[in-house]
């Protein structure tokens, strides 16, 4: 195969700098948070159940 990224599901330009990668990651995380907020507004019951499940996981988590 001509490129070594085949089968990994994504392609990263070889000349991408660390700052560009961080900027792209920050944008992705912002969009992900925005999508979660939208989903929580549209499905409040599911969001409440998810919060309760998360709280239960945190209470039973062993440090």
N, C-alpha and C positions, 0 to 999 in steps of 0.2 A: 504494500500500500504506500502511496506517496507521502501521506502525513502520519505522524505518530499519535494524533489525537482521535483516530478512528475508534469508535466503540465507547468513548468516554461520555458522549452525550453533549459535549460543548466544545467550543473552539476558542482559544485565547490567542490574540495576536502576539507573536513572539517579542515585539518591541514595546509591549505595554509596560509602563513604569509602575512602581509601587504606589505612587500618588494617584494615578489613574485607576488602578485596581481598587484602592480604598474609596475613591469617589464613586465608582460604579457600585461597590458594595453598600455604601451609605445610601445611595439612591434606591437600591433594591430593598434595603431594610425599611426605609421611609415608606415606600409603596406597599410593602407587606403589612406594616403597622396600619396604614390607611385602609387597606382592604379588610383587615381584622376589625377595625372600628366600624366600618360600614356594615360588615356582617353582623356585628353585635347589635347595631341599631335596628337592622332589619329583622333579626331573630332574637329578641330579648330573652325568651325562655331558654333557648339553647345556650346563650351567653351566660345566663345565671347558672345553669347546670354545669357549664364548663368552669366557672369561677368556684363553685362548690367542690367540684372534683379536684381542682388544683389546690384548694385550701386543705382538703383531706389528705392529698399526697404530701403536702408540706408538713402537716401535723404528724404524719406517720413516718416521715423520712428520718433515717438514722445518720447522724453526722459521724 
